[in-house]
Amino acid sequence: MKLGLGTYALAWSIGVPGNPPPERPLDAEAFLRFALGHGFRLVQMADNQPLPDPAGEEGGRFLETARREGVAIEIGGRGLTEEYLRR
C-alpha cells in the first residue's frame, strides 16, 4: 500500500465552484510539486483538478515531472468516459 495525496485534500487551494477563487489557485503542476515537496510519490487527480491533456504542453510537463520523480498517478472522478481515458 502507498500513501498518496488527492486533489480533494487541497480543494480550497484549487478552487471550489460557487465560492470565490483562491488568490493563487493550484494547477495540476503546482499540485504535483506540492505533493513532491511533502514526500508523496502517489497522487490522485480527481474531477476537481483533472489530469491535463498529455498531448498539450501542460500535460507533457506534468507527466515528465511525474516520471522523473517516480510518482504514480491515479485518475479518479465522476463522469469519466472511455474517450477521456484513451487520451
N, C-alpha and C positions, 0 to 999 in steps of 0.2 A: 504494500500500500504506500502511496506517495501523498504527502501533504501538498496541497496546492492552494492557489488563490483564484477566486472567481470574480468576474466583473461586478456582480451584485454586492460584493463586500465593499466596493467603493462607489456605489450608486450615486451618492450625493456629489462625489467629485467628478463623475462622468456627466451627470445631468439626469434629472427626473422630470418626465413630461408633466406639464401643468404647474411646474414650480419655476422660480427664477433660476436661470443657468448659473453654474459656478463661475467665479471670476476667471479662472483658468481651467476649463474643462479638460479632463484627461482623454486623449485619443488612444487608439489601440497601442501605439508605440510607447506612449508615456505610461500606460498601464503595465506593459511588459517590463519597462525599465523599473517601475516601482516594485513589481514582483521580484525581479532580479536583485534589486537593492535590499530586499528583505529576506533573501535566501531561498526563495521559491524557485523550483525547477519544473513546476507544473502550473499551467494557467487554464482557466475555463472562460472562454469567450461566450457570453450569453447574449440574449437578444437585446439587452440594453447597450451593448457595445459589440456589434457583430464583427466577425473576422473580416478584415479588409480584403478586397479583391486581390488575389495573389498575382494577377496579371498587371495590376497597377503599381505605381511607384511606392505608395504607402504599404501595400500588401507585400511587395517584394522586400522592402526594408524590414518589415515586421518578421517575415518568415526567415530571412537571412540572420537576423539577430537571434531568433529562437534556435535555429540550427547551430549557430556558432556557440551559443551559451548552453546548449544541451537542454533546452526547455521543451517539455511535452505540451501539446495544445489539445484541449478538449473543446468541442463545439457543442454548445447547449442552447436551447431556446425553443420558443413556441413557433409554430408555423414553418419549420424547416421544410424545404422542398427538395426533391431529387435534383433538380436543376442547380440549386444553390450548392448542394454538396458536391456535385460534379466539378464545380469550378475549383 
